[in-house]
Every structure is written in structure tokens, then in C-alpha cells.
Amino acid sequence: MTHNRQSDTENSQDPRQGPRHWQDVNPAALFADFKSALSALTRLRPPEEEQMPPRAQRAYPFAGALIGLIGGIGFLLASGIGLPALVSSAIAVGLMVTATGALSERTFVKAVDRLASQSKGPRLVGGEAAPTGMIALVLILIAKVSLIAGLGEIGGAGLALTALIAASAAGYTGPVSALHFAYNVDEDAPDRPAETVVLQALIFCALIAFLTLYVWTALAGLLGAFIGVILSGILAVRRGKAFLHNSLAIVGETTQIAFLAASYMVLTG
């Protein structure tokens, strides 16, 4: 009788934690994880009654790619009616924020404010804390809009669309990696993803990048995203060495910006 290792793996694995081997991919389970990821990250699907299983984090690159596709289509349509690249880029970012219900942006503001308060950040007259999180978000959005517009001017709306897909996929993969490797995680953080889940998420992210962008552009973007994950992961640790739940939004936004910036630099270099 032929021994089916994949069947044994899928039957013996914890259905919440994910596959026991990174190369084992059950399409039906992966699609279920994709739907769970959409429920958790966007407003494109009603929230699920049950808590998202940790294994669903491997589908974050696909959910991110869909969010990027929405923004890219917005850029494509806006550019098609003759709007400037900067305006088209702002529309693209606005559509992405709408698709997610500004979940990442709101969490980003809370995370930056929390970190700033713990590090005795800048104060306004009267001793009130400065709106550090909102200022940081505005800067992030300006950088994102500018980079997308720059990519659109270099390679047209098609490049802006594909770059958004790949960058958004990377932006939602970064927090999965950071959460797995964080030394001390805040109690409110999601369950730490298993190694197989992280490996599959990274592979899916790389595949999306290489399927949407030219090889050197994809490599540069992935390298930039990798650096962004490391730097933002270090910055997102509070005093006491605890990795905050909200800090995942900092990692995600930084990773996406780093991917776009690296892609832009390699194309203009």
C-alpha cells in the first residue's frame, strides 16, 4: 500500500496551528484561511464569529495583494481619465484605506502614541502629549502617495498597480514574521504563528512579488521589505523589551513603505 505522507500530515496536524511541513499546502484549507484573513484585515467580508486561527496568517500575503489590487485599479481608472499621477495615487491609497476600514492606520496611531508616551515623547504647552501618532501617520501617507505616484510616472499605471499588489502583500507579511521572531510578546497580541506558517507566508509573498514585477524590481522590493521588518521590529519594542500588539501595525506600514521605496530606487537608479 502506498504511504501518503501529505495525507498523514494534514490528518495529524493541529487544524488551528497549520501544516506540520512548510511544503504541505491544502488548497481548501488555504482558501479558508484566506477568507479568515479577509475578515480580520478588511471590511470586504463580514467578521467571523470564531476567532481567527493562527494558521490563517499564512494567507495574509493574499489578502494584502487583494487590498493592493483594489488600490491599483483605482490608480488605473483615475489615470485613465487623465488625472495627474499624484491625484491618482491619493485615490489609490484612499481606496485601500476604505477597504480595510482604516484598521491598520488607526492601530498605527495608537501604537506610535503608546510608544511615544513610554519614551517621554514631545509635549505640548501645558504638559499634554503631542499627537505623535497622527503626525507619523500623515508622514507615512505622504510617503506612500509620493512613492506610488513616482512609480506611476516611471512605468505608467500598470507598474503602479503591480507595485501596489506586491508592496501590500509584503506589508501584511512583515507583521507575521515579526510576531514569530519577537522575543517577548504582549499578552494582547495574536497567537504566535508557527514556523511553517511563517515560511509559507514568506514564500507566497515572494511568489506574488515575482509574478507581478520584474525580477530585479521584485528582489529590491523584497530586500527593502526585509530591512523594514528588522528596523521597525526593533523600534516597535517598548521599554521592558515587550513587543506590543499594536506595534504590528508599525511593522506593516514600514514594510510596505520600504518595499515601495526600494522598488522606486532600483527603477530610477
N, C-alpha and C positions, 0 to 999 in steps of 0.2 A: 504493500500500500504506500502510495506517495505521501511524504510528510509535507504538509503545507505550513511553513514557518510563519507566514504572514497571518494566516487564519488563527494559529495559536496565539500570536502576539496580540491580535485585536480582541480575541476572546478573553485573554488573561489580563489585559491592561485595565487600569483604573479608568473608567469612562470619563471621569472629570479631569484627570491629570493629563491625559493624552497618550500617544503611542509610546511603546517602550523603546522603539528604534526610530531614529530620525528619518530613515528611508521608507518607513511604512506610512503610506497615505491612503486612507479610506475615503474615496470621493464623497460618499454620502455623509460621513462624519464631518468632513471638511466643509461641506456646504452648510451643514447645521451650525458649525462654528462660525461660518461667515454670517449667517443670519443673526446669531447671538452677538457678534461683533457689531453689526449694523445697529442692533437695538441698543447696545451700550454706548456707541460712539456718535450716533447720528439721530436725526428725527425722521429718517426715511422709513423706519419700521417701528411699530409700537413697542414699548419696553416689555420685556418678557417678565412673567410673574416670578419665575425662578431666577436665582442668582446665576450670573454667567459663569460657566465652568472655566477653570484656569486654562484648559487646553484651547479655548476659543481665542486666546491671544495670538495663536499662530496664524489666525485669519485676519489679523489687524492690517497686514500689508494690502490685502484685497479690499478691505473696507476703505483704507486710505486712498487706494487707487481710484475707487469709485467716487470718493469726495473730490479728488483731483480732476477726474473726468468731468464732473459737473462744472467745476470752475473753468476747465479748459474749453468746454463747449460754450460757456458764457463769453470767454475771450474771443473764441472763433466767430460767434454771431455778432458780437459788438464790433469786432474788427471788420467783419464783412459788410457792415452798413456804413463803414467809413469813420468810425470813432478813433481818436488817437490811441496809441498803444497804452499810454498811462491811464486813460479812462477805461479802456477795455480791461486792463489789469485790475483796476479797482473794482470793476463789476465782477470779475472772476473771483477775487478774494471775498467780495460780499456774498456771492452765491455759496461759496464754501462755508462761510460762517453761518449762513442761513441753514444749510443742510445739516450742520452739526448742532444747531441751536445755540451757537456761541459757547458750547460747553468747554472746549479747550481754552478759549480766551478768558472766560470767567474764572476757571480754575487757575490759569496762569497768573491773573491779577492777584488772587488770594495767596498763591504760593510766594510771589515776589514780596507782597506786603508782609507776610509772615516771616520770611527770611530777613527782610529789612528791619522789622521790629526786634528780632532776636539779636541782630548785629548792631543795634542802636543806630539805625539809619537816619537820614536827614529829617530835621524837624522844622515845622513852620513857626511863625511868630505866635507865641502863646503856648508852645510846647506840643502842639498837635503833630502827629506823624504826617510826613509828606505823602502824597498819593503815589508812592514809588511804583506800585504795580500798574497803575493806569498809565503812567509815563512810559514805563518799559513796554507795555502793550502797544502804545501808539508808535513807539520807535520800531518795534517788531513789524507792525503792519506796514509802516512806511517802507521798511527794508524789503518786505515781501512784495509789495506792489511795484517798487522800483526794479527789483530783480526780474520779475515776470515781464514787466514792460521792456526791459533791456533784452531779454531773450526773444521776445516777440519782434523787436526791431532787428535783431540779428538774423533770425531764421524764419520769421513770419509767424502767423497764428498757429500753424501746425507744430512748430517747435515749442511754443508756449504751452500748447495743450499737452504734448507728450512729456515735457519737463514737469508740468504740474502733476501729472499722473505719477511719475516716478518719485518726485520730491515728497508728495503727500504719502505715498506708500512708505518711504523711508522715515517720514516724520512720525508715523504711527508704529513703526517697528522699533525705533530708538528706545522708547519707554519700556518696551518688553525686555530688551537686552539690559537696560539699566536696572530694572526691577529684579532681574535674575541675579545680577552680579553685586547688587548693593549689599553691603556688609550687615548693616543694622537697619531694618525697615520699620517704618511707623506702623502702629497697630491698625490704623485705618486703611492701610494700603491693600490692594487686591492680593490674592494668594500668589506667592512667588511661582512663576512659571517653571516647569521642568526644563531640563537641558534639551530634551528632544523638541519641545515646543519652541524654544528659542532658536534652535538650529533650523527648524522648518520655516519659522518666520523670516530668518535671515536669508534663506535660500529663495523663498517666494519673493522677498523684496528685491534681491539681486536679479531674479528672472524678469520681474516687471521692469526694472531699470534697463536691462539689456534688450528687452523686446520693444521698448519704446524709444530709446535713444541710441545714438551711435556709440560704438564700443568705448572710445576714449572719453566721450562725454559722460557715459554711464560710470566708467571707472573713476573719473574725477569726482562725480557727484557722490558715489558711494564712499570714497575716501574722505571727502568733506563731511559726510554724514557721520562716519566713524569718529572723526576728530570731534565733531559737535557733540556726540554722545558722551565721549570721555570728559570733555571740558564742562559741559553742562551738568553731567553727573557729579563731578567734583563740587561745582558751585552750588548744587541743589542739596547739599548736606548741611544741616544746621549744626550749631554748636552742640556737642554731645555725640556727634558722629551718627545721628539718626537720619535716615533717608525718608523725607516726608512724602506722604501720599500725593499731595498736591504738586510736589516737585516733578512728577512725571509730565505735567503739562509744560514745565520749563524745558525738559529734555526734548519733548516732541517739537515744540516751536523752534528751539535752537537747531535741532537736527534738520528740520525742513529748510530753514534759512541757510544752513551750512551746505546742504545739497544744492540749492539754487545758486548760491554764491560760487561754489566750486565749478559748477557747470558753466556759469557765465564766464568765469576767469579762463577756463580752458578754451572756450569758444572765441574769446577776444584776444587770447594770447597767441 
